[in-house]
Amino acid sequence: MHTFRVWVPEATNVDLVLRDGVLPMRSVDDGWWERQVAEAHHGTDYAYSVDGSDPLPDPRSPWQPDGVHGFSRVFEAARFEWSDDSWTGRDIRGSVFYELHIGTFTLEGTLDAAAEHLDYLAVLGVEVVSLMPVAAFPGVHGWGYDGVDLYAVHAPYGGPESLQRFVDRCHDAGLAVCLDVVYNHLGPSGNYLSSFGPYFTSKHDTPWGPAVNLDDTGSNEVRRWICDNALRWFREFHIDALRLDAVHALVDDSPVHVLQQLSTETAALSAQLGRPLGLVAESDLNDPRTVDPVSEGGKGMTAQWNDDFHHALHSLLTGERFGYYVDFGEPAAFAKTLTKVFMHDGTYSTFRHKVWGHPVDPRTHRGGQYLAYTATHDQIGNRALGDRPKLTPGQVAIGAALVLTSPYTPMIFMGEEWGASTPWRFFTDFEEPELADAVRTGRRREFAEFGWDAEDIPDPQDPETWRSSVLDWSEPDEAPHRELLEWYRHLLKFRARMPELRDDSLTSVEIEYEQNYLVVKRGSLRVVANLAATEAVVPLETAEGYLVMSFGEADLGIGGVWLPGHGVAIVAV
């Protein structure tokens, strides 16, 4: 027995389409239609026909085994036998995140294949596996941000039960799981929501077109579609946290913003389940109210990404000053993001041509509420060639030290820890020729404005663009990747056992700098970095103390710390 339910508020007739026949559905309440089928069970394929339309996948489809244009399939999540009863959850604030993409983490590109590397991540010192979106999207290969069946797990990744297995194995390895979800838009292929109801509104515009309907007619059920989805990942898949994509594009003029609603409902479910549940926002607004409690007028997010920190560190190490890096690059910019969170906190943004952001009050905010990183999928994949920053091993080591000793919640992007040479490119797999051509042409036109030749931009539709982005797991055993991996491991172990480095008070960090060096103070520890390509003695306030660790050679003397070009060390004083 299975009860099929679907929201179609304006329909005259709705039919349940099964493989062996069509059954009329009954209108029940508030636009919902229902039909019980005694013979239906786990694995039953179905679709809906609205006023005589072709069969359409369920807006809440839990399983799309034949792709986003095919029939939905019943999935009974309760069938899975969990072995994580002893898992009590994890507070994600201050935990070490590791962002990975299932389709390129291994050549197999499945959740089961990724699970074979969980012991590696645990030994590295990772505490939260942050999965890029797994909701069903068109084709086989893609980033996942063009998902259209948000309740289903992408079939080429293994489908819904494989996600349950993955989370179960993560918990067994002591790892929490954060899942990236996209509620601000749907992809262009396989999006049938408008055939069912007012899921979108022309009241607001977004970079993807009409906005998801959060405050117009019919928005109550659309908001439920979002919140129910989030709670389902927590409840039925034992996910520990959600990363909410580009929340600034969730345009909502309701008295209660959808993020506030989601925060309140997540807190209630957390109390019910007896384990912490986190919400991590990606926001371009530089607004600390994103992580302020709902009771104080905030959005109630547990934490948020901090791209300003990334921009400051990236431009400091690479020297890049184009695009949104224009206001960054100087040591002073990095110092501000290390101690005050945002570079633009009510200051003028040259890139945006306006004053941007709001200041963070260190008396009411903790560093753990902000994620810091040297790289993310966006910051690599949205480059013209999808190339990782061209840094020396020493510069990679400096970046790692500054992130992992900061007062923020640190995040590593897959392969970063060994200085992976593989790029991470923008790739898609659309079946429609006109859509494929539009993506290809649009990508090349975008970068032509920055002086790139069209022929140099990888074709997103070329399978080789995806293939070249797959991690090479032979690299960690080779020089110089092996030495970088050991540096990351040592840093993470040191961070785990040193209270000074786990202190996320924004007043617990100080920094001294000149054009070619930095000295970060964390209690009795000093993180000393030579930004220059030539050797130098970086001055310290005292010659007493000892060298804790260094990447390459280092020598502590009366004048300070001698470091080779792009050298970094941690000193206890």
C-alpha positions as CSV (number, residue, x, y, z in Angstrom):
1,M,0.0,0.0,0.0
2,H,1.2,3.5,-0.9
3,T,-0.5,6.8,-0.9
4,F,0.4,9.2,-3.7
5,R,0.0,12.9,-3.0
6,V,0.7,15.9,-5.2
7,W,0.0,19.6,-5.0
8,V,-1.7,21.0,-8.2
9,P,-3.9,23.9,-7.0
10,E,-5.3,25.0,-10.4
11,A,-5.9,21.6,-12.0
12,T,-9.3,20.2,-13.1
13,N,-8.1,16.6,-13.3
14,V,-5.0,14.9,-12.1
15,D,-4.2,11.3,-13.0
16,L,-1.7,8.9,-11.5
17,V,0.2,7.2,-14.3
18,L,1.6,3.7,-13.5
19,R,3.5,1.4,-15.9
20,D,0.4,-0.7,-16.3
21,G,-2.4,1.9,-16.3
22,V,-3.8,5.3,-15.4
23,L,-5.8,6.0,-12.2
24,P,-7.8,9.2,-11.5
25,M,-6.8,11.0,-8.3
26,R,-9.1,12.7,-5.8
27,S,-9.0,16.4,-4.9
28,V,-8.7,16.6,-1.1
29,D,-7.7,19.9,0.4
30,D,-5.8,23.1,-0.4
31,G,-4.9,22.0,-3.9
32,W,-3.7,18.6,-3.0
33,W,-4.7,15.4,-4.9
34,E,-4.4,11.9,-3.5
35,R,-4.7,8.2,-4.5
36,Q,-4.1,5.1,-2.5
37,V,-2.9,2.1,-4.4
38,A,-2.8,-1.3,-2.6
39,E,-0.3,-2.9,-5.1
40,A,2.2,0.1,-4.9
41,H,5.3,-0.3,-2.8
42,H,9.0,0.4,-2.8
43,G,10.2,0.4,-6.4
44,T,6.9,1.2,-8.0
45,D,7.3,3.6,-11.0
46,Y,4.8,6.4,-11.3
47,A,4.2,9.8,-12.9
48,Y,1.4,12.4,-12.9
49,S,-0.8,13.7,-15.7
50,V,-2.2,17.2,-15.2
51,D,-5.3,17.9,-17.2
52,G,-4.3,15.4,-19.8
53,S,-0.7,16.3,-20.0
54,D,2.1,13.8,-20.8
55,P,3.3,12.0,-17.7
56,L,5.4,14.2,-15.5
57,P,7.8,13.4,-12.6
58,D,6.7,14.1,-9.1
59,P,7.8,17.5,-7.7
60,R,8.7,15.6,-4.6
61,S,10.1,12.6,-6.4
62,P,12.4,10.6,-4.1
63,W,14.0,8.6,-6.9
64,Q,14.5,9.2,-10.6
65,P,16.2,6.1,-11.9
66,D,15.8,6.9,-15.6
67,G,16.8,10.6,-15.4
68,V,15.0,13.8,-14.8
69,H,12.6,13.4,-17.7
70,G,11.6,9.9,-16.7
71,F,9.1,8.3,-14.3
72,S,9.5,8.7,-10.6
73,R,9.9,5.7,-8.3
74,V,8.6,5.0,-4.8
75,F,11.5,5.0,-2.2
76,E,10.8,3.8,1.3
77,A,13.6,5.3,3.3
78,A,12.7,3.4,6.5
79,R,13.8,0.1,4.8
80,F,17.5,1.0,5.4
81,E,19.1,-0.6,8.4
82,W,21.2,2.1,10.1
83,S,24.2,1.3,12.3
84,D,24.8,4.8,13.6
85,D,22.8,4.6,16.8
86,S,25.9,5.7,18.8
87,W,26.3,8.8,16.6
88,T,25.5,11.9,18.7
89,G,26.1,14.4,16.0
90,R,28.6,17.3,15.8
91,D,28.5,21.0,16.3
92,I,29.8,22.2,12.9
93,R,31.2,25.5,14.2
94,G,34.9,25.1,14.5
95,S,34.9,21.7,12.8
96,V,37.1,20.9,9.8
97,F,35.1,20.9,6.6
98,Y,36.2,19.0,3.4
99,E,34.2,20.0,0.3
100,L,34.0,17.3,-2.3
101,H,32.1,16.6,-5.6
102,I,31.0,13.0,-5.9
103,G,31.3,12.9,-9.7
104,T,35.0,13.9,-9.7
105,F,36.3,12.7,-6.3
106,T,36.8,9.3,-7.9
107,L,36.8,8.1,-11.5
108,E,33.8,5.9,-10.7
109,G,31.9,9.0,-9.6
110,T,29.6,7.3,-7.2
111,L,28.8,7.7,-3.5
112,D,30.0,4.1,-2.8
113,A,33.4,4.8,-4.5
114,A,33.8,8.0,-2.5
115,A,33.1,6.1,0.7
116,E,36.2,4.0,0.1
117,H,38.2,7.1,0.9
118,L,36.6,8.0,4.2
119,D,39.4,6.5,6.3
120,Y,41.8,8.7,4.5
121,L,39.7,11.8,5.3
122,A,39.5,10.8,9.0
123,V,43.2,10.3,9.2
124,L,43.8,13.6,7.5
125,G,41.8,15.3,10.3
126,V,38.6,16.1,8.5
127,E,35.5,16.3,10.7
128,V,32.7,17.3,8.3
129,V,32.4,15.9,4.8
130,S,30.7,18.6,2.8
131,L,29.0,17.1,-0.3
132,M,28.3,19.3,-3.3
133,P,24.6,18.9,-4.5
134,V,23.4,15.3,-5.1
135,A,19.9,16.2,-6.2
136,A,19.0,14.7,-9.6
137,F,20.2,16.9,-12.5
138,P,20.2,16.4,-16.3
139,G,22.7,13.9,-17.8
140,V,25.4,12.1,-16.0
141,H,28.1,14.7,-15.3
142,G,27.6,18.1,-13.8
143,W,28.3,20.3,-10.8
144,G,24.8,19.6,-9.4
145,Y,23.6,23.2,-9.3
146,D,21.2,22.6,-12.2
147,G,19.2,20.1,-10.1
148,V,15.5,19.8,-10.9
149,D,14.3,16.9,-8.7
150,L,15.4,18.2,-5.3
151,Y,14.0,15.2,-3.3
152,A,15.8,12.6,-5.5
153,V,19.5,11.6,-5.3
154,H,21.2,11.7,-8.7
155,A,21.0,8.2,-10.2
156,P,24.5,8.0,-11.6
157,Y,25.8,8.7,-8.1
158,G,24.0,5.6,-6.9
159,G,20.5,6.8,-6.0
160,P,18.9,7.4,-2.6
161,E,20.0,4.3,-0.7
162,S,23.6,4.9,-1.7
163,L,23.4,8.3,0.1
164,Q,22.1,6.5,3.2
165,R,25.0,4.0,3.0
166,F,27.5,6.9,2.6
167,V,26.2,8.8,5.6
168,D,26.2,5.6,7.7
169,R,29.8,4.9,6.8
170,C,30.8,8.5,7.5
171,H,29.3,8.3,11.0
172,D,31.1,5.1,11.6
173,A,34.3,6.8,10.7
174,G,33.5,9.7,13.1
175,L,32.7,12.1,10.2
176,A,29.6,14.4,10.0
177,V,28.0,15.1,6.7
178,C,27.0,18.5,5.3
179,L,24.9,18.4,2.1
180,D,24.7,21.3,-0.4
181,V,21.1,22.1,-1.3
182,V,19.9,24.6,-3.9
183,Y,16.6,26.4,-3.3
184,N,17.2,29.6,-5.1
185,H,16.6,28.2,-8.7
186,L,16.2,25.1,-10.7
187,G,18.0,24.0,-13.8
188,P,16.7,24.6,-17.3
189,S,16.2,21.0,-18.3
190,G,13.7,18.7,-16.6
191,N,12.1,21.5,-14.6
192,Y,8.4,20.7,-14.7
193,L,7.3,22.5,-11.6
194,S,5.3,25.2,-13.4
195,S,3.1,22.4,-14.8
196,F,2.0,21.7,-11.2
197,G,1.6,25.1,-9.5
198,P,3.0,28.6,-8.8
199,Y,6.5,27.5,-7.8
200,F,7.9,30.6,-9.5
201,T,6.9,34.3,-9.5
202,S,7.6,37.2,-11.8
203,K,7.3,39.5,-8.7
204,H,11.1,39.2,-8.3
205,D,14.0,38.6,-10.8
206,T,17.1,36.5,-10.2
207,P,20.1,35.7,-12.4
208,W,18.3,32.6,-13.5
209,G,14.9,34.3,-14.3
210,P,11.7,34.4,-12.3
211,A,12.3,33.8,-8.6
212,V,11.2,30.8,-6.6
213,N,7.8,31.9,-5.1
214,L,8.4,32.6,-1.5
215,D,6.0,35.5,-1.0
216,D,3.4,35.5,-3.7
217,T,0.1,33.6,-4.2
218,G,0.6,30.0,-3.4
219,S,3.9,30.5,-1.6
220,N,2.9,28.7,1.6
221,E,3.1,25.3,-0.2
222,V,6.3,26.3,-2.0
223,R,7.9,27.2,1.3
224,R,6.7,23.8,2.6
225,W,8.2,22.1,-0.4
226,I,11.6,23.7,0.6
227,C,11.4,23.2,4.3
228,D,10.1,19.6,4.0
229,N,12.9,18.8,1.7
230,A,15.5,20.1,4.2
231,L,14.0,18.3,7.1
232,R,13.8,15.1,5.1
233,W,17.6,15.1,4.6
234,F,18.0,15.4,8.3
235,R,15.4,12.8,9.3
236,E,15.5,10.1,6.6
237,F,19.2,10.4,5.5
238,H,20.8,11.3,8.9
239,I,22.5,14.4,7.3
240,D,24.1,16.6,10.0
241,A,24.1,20.0,8.2
242,L,22.9,21.6,5.0
243,R,24.9,24.2,3.0
244,L,22.3,26.6,1.4
245,D,23.4,27.9,-1.9
246,A,23.4,31.6,-2.6
247,V,20.8,32.6,0.0
248,H,20.9,36.2,-1.1
249,A,18.9,35.0,-4.2
250,L,16.1,33.7,-2.0
251,V,14.0,36.9,-2.4
252,D,11.4,36.9,0.2
253,D,9.4,39.9,1.5
254,S,7.2,37.8,3.8
255,P,7.0,38.8,7.5
256,V,9.0,35.7,8.3
257,H,11.8,35.0,5.8
258,V,12.0,31.4,4.6
259,L,15.4,31.1,6.2
260,Q,14.0,32.1,9.5
261,Q,11.2,29.5,9.1
262,L,13.7,26.9,8.1
263,S,16.0,27.8,11.1
264,T,13.1,27.5,13.5
265,E,11.9,24.1,12.1
266,T,15.4,22.8,12.1
267,A,15.9,23.7,15.7
268,A,12.7,21.9,16.6
269,L,13.8,18.8,14.7
270,S,17.2,18.9,16.4
271,A,15.5,18.8,19.8
272,Q,13.4,16.0,18.7
273,L,16.2,13.9,17.3
274,G,18.6,14.7,20.2
275,R,21.5,15.8,18.0
276,P,22.8,19.1,16.6
277,L,21.7,20.0,13.0
278,G,23.4,22.8,11.2
279,L,22.6,25.3,8.5
280,V,25.5,26.9,6.6
281,A,24.6,29.8,4.3
282,E,26.4,31.0,1.2
283,S,25.7,34.7,1.1
284,D,27.1,37.5,-0.9
285,L,25.7,40.2,1.4
286,N,28.5,40.3,4.0
287,D,25.8,40.6,6.6
288,P,26.3,39.2,10.1
289,R,22.5,39.1,10.6
290,T,22.6,36.0,8.5
291,V,23.9,34.1,11.6
292,D,22.1,36.1,14.2
293,P,19.3,34.2,16.1
294,V,15.8,34.5,14.7
295,S,14.7,35.8,18.1
296,E,17.0,38.8,17.5
297,G,15.8,39.5,14.0
298,G,18.5,37.4,12.3
299,K,18.2,34.6,9.7
300,G,19.2,32.0,12.3
301,M,21.9,30.3,10.2
302,T,24.5,28.3,12.1
303,A,27.4,29.6,10.0
304,Q,28.1,31.2,6.7
305,W,30.9,31.1,4.0
306,N,33.3,34.1,4.0
307,D,34.4,34.8,0.5
308,D,36.2,38.0,1.6
309,F,38.7,35.9,3.6
310,H,39.3,33.8,0.5
311,H,39.7,36.8,-1.8
312,A,42.2,38.5,0.6
313,L,44.3,35.3,1.0
314,H,44.1,34.3,-2.7
315,S,45.2,37.7,-4.0
316,L,47.9,38.0,-1.3
317,L,49.4,34.7,-2.5
318,T,48.9,35.0,-6.2
319,G,49.0,38.7,-6.8
320,E,45.8,38.6,-8.8
321,R,43.9,41.9,-8.6
322,F,41.3,41.7,-11.4
323,G,37.5,41.4,-11.1
324,Y,36.4,41.0,-7.5
325,Y,40.0,40.8,-6.3
326,V,40.5,44.5,-7.1
327,D,40.2,45.7,-3.5
328,F,42.3,42.9,-2.1
329,G,46.0,41.8,-2.4
330,E,47.7,43.9,0.3
331,P,48.6,42.4,3.7
332,A,46.4,44.9,5.3
333,A,43.3,43.5,3.5
334,F,44.1,40.0,4.7
335,A,44.7,41.3,8.2
336,K,41.3,42.8,8.3
337,T,39.5,39.7,7.1
338,L,41.5,37.6,9.7
339,T,40.4,39.8,12.6
340,K,37.2,41.5,11.5
341,V,35.7,38.8,9.2
342,F,34.7,41.0,6.2
343,M,36.9,43.3,4.1
344,H,33.7,45.1,2.9
345,D,31.8,45.8,6.1
346,G,30.2,49.1,5.2
347,T,33.1,50.2,2.9
348,Y,33.1,51.0,-0.8
349,S,33.4,48.0,-3.1
350,T,35.1,49.0,-6.3
351,F,33.9,45.8,-8.0
352,R,30.2,46.5,-7.1
353,H,30.5,50.3,-7.4
354,K,28.7,50.8,-4.1
355,V,29.1,50.6,-0.3
356,W,28.8,47.0,0.7
357,G,28.4,44.9,3.8
358,H,28.0,45.4,7.5
359,P,30.5,45.2,10.4
360,V,30.8,42.1,12.6
361,D,30.6,42.8,16.4
362,P,33.2,40.6,18.1
363,R,31.2,40.8,21.3
364,T,28.3,38.9,19.8
365,H,29.8,36.9,17.1
366,R,32.3,34.0,17.1
367,G,34.8,33.1,14.4
368,G,33.3,29.6,14.2
369,Q,30.2,31.2,12.6
370,Y,32.3,31.9,9.5
371,L,34.0,29.4,7.2
372,A,37.5,30.2,5.9
373,Y,39.2,28.6,3.0
374,T,41.9,29.0,0.3
375,A,39.7,27.4,-2.4
376,T,36.2,26.3,-3.1
377,H,34.4,24.7,-6.1
378,D,33.3,28.2,-7.2
379,Q,36.7,29.9,-6.8
380,I,38.4,27.3,-9.0
381,G,35.6,26.2,-11.4
382,N,34.5,29.7,-12.3
383,R,37.9,30.6,-13.5
384,A,38.2,30.5,-17.3
385,L,40.3,27.3,-17.4
386,G,39.1,25.9,-14.1
387,D,42.8,25.9,-13.0
388,R,43.8,25.7,-9.4
389,P,45.9,28.7,-8.2
390,K,49.4,28.6,-9.6
391,L,51.3,28.6,-6.3
392,T,54.6,27.2,-5.2
393,P,54.4,24.3,-2.6
394,G,55.5,26.9,0.0
395,Q,52.7,29.2,-0.9
396,V,50.2,26.4,-0.6
397,A,51.7,25.6,2.8
398,I,51.3,29.3,3.9
399,G,47.7,29.3,2.8
400,A,47.0,26.1,4.8
401,A,48.7,27.5,7.9
402,L,46.7,30.7,7.8
403,V,43.4,29.0,7.4
404,L,43.9,26.1,9.8
405,T,45.2,28.4,12.6
406,S,42.6,31.1,12.1
407,P,39.7,31.6,14.6
408,Y,37.3,30.5,11.8
409,T,35.7,27.2,10.8
410,P,38.2,25.9,8.2
411,M,37.3,24.2,4.9
412,I,39.5,22.3,2.5
413,F,38.6,21.8,-1.1
414,M,39.2,18.2,-2.4
415,G,42.8,17.7,-3.5
416,E,44.0,20.9,-2.1
417,E,45.7,19.1,0.8
418,W,48.2,17.5,-1.6
419,G,48.4,20.4,-4.1
420,A,46.5,18.5,-6.7
421,S,47.6,19.3,-10.3
422,T,44.2,18.4,-11.8
423,P,41.9,21.4,-12.7
424,W,38.3,21.5,-11.6
425,R,36.4,22.8,-14.6
426,F,32.8,23.8,-15.4
427,F,31.2,20.8,-17.1
428,T,27.6,20.0,-18.1
429,D,25.8,17.1,-19.8
430,F,22.6,18.5,-21.4
431,E,20.8,16.4,-24.0
432,E,19.1,19.3,-25.8
433,P,21.5,20.5,-28.6
434,E,20.2,24.1,-28.3
435,L,20.8,24.2,-24.6
436,A,24.2,22.6,-24.9
437,D,25.2,25.2,-27.5
438,A,23.8,28.1,-25.4
439,V,25.9,27.0,-22.4
440,R,29.0,26.6,-24.5
441,T,28.6,29.9,-26.3
442,G,27.7,31.7,-23.1
443,R,30.7,30.5,-21.3
444,R,33.0,31.6,-24.1
445,R,31.3,34.9,-24.4
446,E,31.7,35.6,-20.7
447,F,35.4,35.1,-20.7
448,A,36.0,36.8,-24.0
449,E,35.1,40.0,-22.1
450,F,38.3,39.4,-20.1
451,G,40.5,38.9,-23.2
452,W,40.3,35.1,-23.5
453,D,40.2,33.4,-26.9
454,A,37.1,31.3,-27.3
455,E,39.1,28.3,-28.4
456,D,41.0,28.3,-25.1
457,I,37.9,27.9,-23.0
458,P,37.1,24.2,-22.3
459,D,33.8,23.1,-23.8
460,P,31.5,22.3,-20.9
461,Q,29.8,19.6,-22.9
462,D,33.0,17.8,-23.9
463,P,33.3,14.6,-21.7
464,E,37.0,15.3,-21.5
465,T,36.3,18.5,-19.6
466,W,34.7,16.4,-16.8
467,R,37.4,13.7,-17.1
468,S,40.2,16.1,-16.7
469,S,38.6,17.3,-13.4
470,V,38.7,13.9,-11.7
471,L,41.3,13.7,-8.9
472,D,44.4,11.8,-9.6
473,W,44.8,9.6,-6.5
474,S,48.4,8.6,-7.4
475,E,49.6,12.1,-6.7
476,P,49.6,11.9,-2.8
477,D,52.4,9.4,-3.0
478,E,54.6,11.5,-5.1
479,A,56.8,14.6,-4.4
480,P,56.0,17.4,-3.8
481,H,52.4,16.3,-3.2
482,R,53.5,13.9,-0.4
483,E,55.2,16.7,1.6
484,L,52.2,19.0,1.3
485,L,49.9,16.2,2.5
486,E,52.1,15.6,5.5
487,W,52.0,19.4,6.3
488,Y,48.2,19.4,6.2
489,R,48.1,16.3,8.5
490,H,50.5,17.9,11.0
491,L,48.7,21.2,11.0
492,L,45.3,19.5,11.6
493,K,46.7,17.3,14.4
494,F,48.3,20.3,16.0
495,R,45.1,22.3,15.7
496,A,43.1,19.5,17.3
497,R,45.2,19.4,20.4
498,M,45.9,23.1,20.9
499,P,43.2,25.1,22.7
500,E,44.7,28.4,21.4
501,L,44.0,27.3,17.9
502,R,40.4,26.1,18.6
503,D,39.6,29.4,20.4
504,D,37.1,31.1,18.0
505,S,36.9,34.4,19.8
506,L,37.5,37.1,17.3
507,T,39.6,39.0,19.8
508,S,41.9,36.0,20.3
509,V,43.9,36.7,17.1
510,E,46.4,39.5,16.4
511,I,48.5,40.0,13.3
512,E,51.7,42.0,12.5
513,Y,52.7,42.4,8.9
514,E,54.9,44.2,6.4
515,Q,54.7,43.9,2.6
516,N,56.6,40.6,2.6
517,Y,55.8,38.8,5.8
518,L,53.0,38.1,8.3
519,V,53.1,37.1,12.0
520,V,49.8,35.8,13.4
521,K,49.5,35.6,17.1
522,R,47.3,32.9,18.7
523,G,48.0,32.8,22.4
524,S,51.5,31.6,22.9
525,L,51.8,30.6,19.3
526,R,53.2,32.6,16.4
527,V,52.4,31.7,12.7
528,V,55.3,33.2,10.8
529,A,55.1,33.4,7.0
530,N,57.6,34.7,4.5
531,L,55.6,36.0,1.5
532,A,58.6,36.7,-0.6
533,A,60.3,34.3,-3.0
534,T,63.7,35.0,-1.4
535,E,64.9,34.0,2.0
536,A,64.3,36.4,4.9
537,V,64.5,36.8,8.6
538,V,61.0,37.6,10.0
539,P,61.3,39.5,13.2
540,L,59.6,38.3,16.4
541,E,59.0,40.1,19.6
542,T,61.2,37.7,21.5
543,A,64.0,35.2,20.7
544,E,62.8,32.9,23.5
545,G,60.7,29.9,22.5
546,Y,61.0,27.0,20.2
547,L,60.2,25.9,16.7
548,V,57.1,23.8,16.7
549,M,56.9,22.9,13.0
550,S,57.8,24.3,9.6
551,F,57.3,23.6,5.9
552,G,60.9,23.1,4.8
553,E,63.7,24.6,6.7
554,A,63.5,27.3,9.4
555,D,65.7,28.6,12.1
556,L,64.7,30.6,15.2
557,G,67.4,33.0,16.3
558,I,67.9,36.3,18.1
559,G,66.8,38.4,15.1
560,G,63.7,36.4,14.5
561,V,62.8,33.4,12.3
562,W,64.9,32.7,9.2
563,L,62.7,31.2,6.5
564,P,63.4,30.4,2.8
565,G,61.4,32.0,0.1
566,H,57.7,31.2,0.7
567,G,58.6,29.5,4.0
568,V,56.2,29.2,6.9
569,A,56.7,28.1,10.5
570,I,54.8,27.9,13.8
571,V,56.8,29.0,16.9
572,A,55.9,28.8,20.6
573,V,57.0,31.7,22.6
